[in-house]
């Protein structure tokens, strides 16, 4: 953990130094007074927050990936936009950076490759020297198998060790299904290896159970925890590492145990609604020519309707009529309720609109009306919701808030095409509702821009 903290602090210091160097270099090249430090607090703050929102300081983030590269670039450019807005609209005259817009533009343009370069170097070095760290799972075998499958899906990248807690009669590995490879050992022997630093661990994960841990094991776990070994319940691991809430922990009273601030505190709703009205009205004005041109293109292809409308379920299970640009031909009685990859029903224009997410723009009208929010769970078709509520316990929790054009599930999980996908997306939706914050909303916006530029749609 100390290594992780040093890594985070190191990147933070490098970012601070880079902002200072890039801005002062831009000022020098422009022939303006240098050095400048105090006025750089504003762009520095925006830059650090933007990078934090895309997990640019987390050791688990793959800083070499193309996805991170694009998200990092978008984040720094978003910081550029915020700096320009505040510098030339809200900050009083006399602020040093108001002397030249080109200084701000040049500095941020330089920050993109510079901050990316040392992150890639740091990550490459870390990969070369990083020891293999394990995740120790203590619980029942079925839960361990589900956990291993989830690790493989999400790509956590750490070997999983199954810790046998209660079965001391047989120290041999339990009968895992064919093709599943998990190291299995007695929990006490694992703890001994951790205590003697022979087994490096990323985390110890404890499956919640009605059975108490043996007192000796509980005491040893407590000592390891206070010595800095990360230890989580399975539910907390889901929230910290995967930022979702596992459905196995949900029941009808869980809502009242955990508390949902977004549902209980009216201040959240009022501030969010004010932002929705202002931003959706402005976006509608700016994008109305694009919506019109896209609508004409839809009509020209098959002379059908420009728009698609459908009943969707909103907050408190209220129905509303969603509006989108039409991307598919008119439905037939035997058509599937889901859209498949390469679906023949999607028109040529519609395929472009889906990939670019331009088909979503008319939903700004739903936001302005108050049916939806800019950010929230996906608005689902009422015919599907009836099925989901019968098949998925506590599915109705997602209707505590207004649905959104984009949301935490939409940026973390691909388009759902079956009940299993719906369950996985619900876990992300509930995390958003449980952990709502304006910083989380900002992170969703940055990830949405990334998806619009580089993602694939249906």
HELIX and SHEET records of a PDB file:
HELIX    1   1 UNK A    2  UNK A   29  1                                  28    
HELIX    2   2 UNK A   38  UNK A   40  5                                   3    
HELIX    3   3 UNK A   41  UNK A   53  1                                  13    
HELIX    4   4 UNK A   66  UNK A   85  1                                  20    
HELIX    5   5 UNK A   86  UNK A   90  3                                   5    
HELIX    6   6 UNK A   96  UNK A   99  5                                   4    
HELIX    7   7 UNK A  101  UNK A  129  1                                  29    
HELIX    8   8 UNK A  141  UNK A  154  1                                  14    
HELIX    9   9 UNK A  187  UNK A  195  1                                   9    
HELIX   10  10 UNK A  215  UNK A  226  1                                  12    
HELIX   11  11 UNK A  234  UNK A  237  1                                   4    
HELIX   12  12 UNK A  238  UNK A  242  3                                   5    
HELIX   13  13 UNK A  247  UNK A  249  5                                   3    
HELIX   14  14 UNK A  254  UNK A  258  1                                   5    
HELIX   15  15 UNK A  261  UNK A  264  1                                   4    
HELIX   16  16 UNK A  266  UNK A  302  1                                  37    
HELIX   17  17 UNK A  315  UNK A  317  5                                   3    
HELIX   18  18 UNK A  348  UNK A  356  1                                   9    
HELIX   19  19 UNK A  358  UNK A  360  5                                   3    
HELIX   20  20 UNK A  363  UNK A  369  1                                   7    
HELIX   21  21 UNK A  382  UNK A  391  1                                  10    
HELIX   22  22 UNK A  395  UNK A  400  5                                   6    
HELIX   23  23 UNK A  408  UNK A  412  1                                   5    
HELIX   24  24 UNK A  419  UNK A  434  1                                  16    
HELIX   25  25 UNK A  438  UNK A  454  1                                  17    
SHEET    1   A 5 UNK A 183  UNK A 186  0                                        
SHEET    2   A 5 UNK A 159  UNK A 164  1                                        
SHEET    3   A 5 UNK A 134  UNK A 138  1                                        
SHEET    4   A 5 UNK A 201  UNK A 206  1                                        
SHEET    5   A 5 UNK A 231  UNK A 233  1                                        
SHEET    1   B 2 UNK A 307  UNK A 313  0                                        
SHEET    2   B 2 UNK A 319  UNK A 325 -1                                        
SHEET    1   C 2 UNK A 373  UNK A 375  0                                        
SHEET    2   C 2 UNK A 404  UNK A 406  1                                        
END                                                                             
